[in-house]
Amino acid sequence: MFRLETGAPLKGVRLIKNKEFLSKFGLRAGDDADFTALLYNDDDEIMATGSLCGNVLKYIAVDDRAQGEGACASIVSQLVTHAFGEGKKHLFLFTKPKNEDMFKALSFYRLVSTADVLMMENTRHGLDKFLDSLPRCEGTAGALVCNCNPFTNGHLYLMETAAKQVDCLHVFVLSEDRSMFPAEDRYSLVKRGTEHIKNVFVHRSEDYLISSATFPTYFLKETADAAEINADLDLTLFAKRIAPRLGITKRFVGTEPFCPVTNAYNERMKLILPQNGVEVVEIPRLDNISASEVRRLMVERNYEAVRQIVPKVTYEHIMGIK
């Protein structure tokens, strides 16, 4: 018989023992777990574990002695139930590619995999439905992915320059609400600020582009070690699933002299996307304008300086919320 325990999050001895258990399976637990479920045997040994990190299930491992005993199903069930209780309905799961059939039986479906990691979601054809909702265009299609926290003249220059090089440009604004400016505000500013560029289509990225699901360390720029960043999963998902469906053959990025995480991501992009038929076009940053500089000026209440480096729609929005 197994005993189930949960923690939100784990602390002390239980956290240490859980990390030791995961290490046996070649898994290194981060500090991002919001909720963890564990199964113990009568000798108080961990037999299975799994964690919920935002809307992502990961760090799932089952002792050989518990295989075939429903241990994995029990862990996943606990994590899904907890997620649903918090209103998180769209869930993702990370595991090793060899485990695909086991988690498919638990109603998770393949999104994409690299040599080391398989990404699954609990919605059948979820990505396909998202892509089907986006417009198509004739001719050469390009893409640009941005956070725009907030939308600056630098972002606008990047979009205007990119749009001149393709017949249509898909601009994906990150939907993750982990920035100073809320996701809907950022999306609205970009959409309104690019209305004059007739071949630009602005989309919400949902969970499929640079999100906590596909690339969690993007949002840990202050502490992340760029040498340890692994953006391959996010880029592989874009290259193999998103770009082909939308006919995207160019992805545009601005040069990144400030943030080591974004720079490391861009370098991986230059390696992975061309292997899948997507050219990476790097555009020099306009006057070294950055969204972080806008946020700094806002803290200083230097709104005249802000006005000089953001589009009119952004300036009016900032003046309305200051």
Salt bridges, closest charged atoms under 4 A:
GLU5 OE2 - ARG3 NE 3.22
GLU5 OE1 - ARG14 NH1 2.97
ASP31 OD1 - LYS19 NZ 3.48
ASP32 OD2 - LYS58 NZ 2.77
ASP44 OD1 - ARG3 NH2 2.70
GLU45 OE1 - ARG65 NH1 3.25
ASP63 OD1 - ARG65 NE 3.01
GLU86 OE2 - HIS82 NE2 3.36
GLU86 OE1 - LYS88 NZ 3.05
GLU100 OE1 - ARG110 NH2 2.95
GLU121 OE1 - HIS90 NE2 2.67
ASP128 OD2 - HIS125 ND1 3.65
ASP128 OD1 - ARG241 NH2 3.31
ASP128 OD1 - ARG245 NH1 2.74
ASP132 OD1 - ARG136 NH2 3.92
ASP132 OD1 - ARG245 NH2 2.36
GLU160 OE2 - HIS196 NE2 2.90
GLU184 OE2 - ARG204 NE 2.76
ASP185 OD2 - HIS317 NE2 3.58
ASP207 OD2 - HIS90 ND1 3.38
ASP232 OD2 - ARG268 NH2 2.84
GLU256 OE1 - ARG285 NH2 2.80
GLU267 OE2 - LYS270 NZ 3.00
GLU279 OE1 - LYS250 NZ 2.73
GLU282 OE1 - LYS270 NZ 3.12
GLU293 OE2 - ARG296 NH2 2.64
GLU300 OE2 - ARG296 NH1 2.50
GLU304 OE2 - ARG307 NH2 2.57
GLU316 OE2 - LYS312 NZ 3.90
